[in-house]
Amino acid sequence: MLLDAAAFAPASQLDLSRWHPDYVSLSFYKIFGYPTGIGALLARKPALARLRRPWYAGGTITFSSVRAEAAPGGGFYLTPGPAGFEDGTVDYLGIPAVGIGLDHISSVGIQTIHTGVMCLTGWLLDALGALRHSNGTPLVRIYGPAGTGRRGATIAMNIVDPAGQLIDSVRVERRANRAGISLRSGCHCNPGVREVALGYSTEEMAAAFKDKDRLRYQEFLQVIDGKTTGAARASLGLATTFADVYRFWDFTAGFRDLRSDTLRA
């Protein structure tokens, strides 16, 4: 069993003496913000021993042979242990920062981080959920639990105009960037959930991919009838302050009574 703890680990303690997955994936970037592109796959030794890699890439072998390539064994010796699954050169300049970051997390205390982050998340969820247009239409559609129970500190949402039309998440992201706010938009590696949440039909998606080699992004939007291509995502973490979440709430409130067809990119 593989447990994806990338969103859970930055602000919560994962007790592996209670839960026993075979593999756990996590991102050090999401835990303390630096270095980018470095994560870890924790594997139990019995689970790792069951893996068989039928090919090799740079740095994952101890010896190889061209003449023995067709012989039993494939003509190469895979490096034993985890190193046999690491393609290419590791980020040896960034890896020392991981130790420094973990020491910092330990000095603050993961429970302290968890309490602070979830308090900010709870406030932001309540504040966003209370936003309304003048006609009473909710300004924000939040995905996942509306409270802090059984959720992390990442809030996925769409902003809704007074007529109930979802505002394109890409436009929201661009406006956030201009306001100096870091926000992500898209399907967040989960196209199936996006299609269900945003109401894409099988016919729409089939038409959108029929001429994908020639279809430009704006033409794709026309095929799906101008629907947003995903959701916006705000991620809270170790460095987030109340000033940050209040500023994001104030930015979101700025969409009050704005129609989606009047917004510029």
Disulfide bonds with the S-S distance in Angstrom:
none
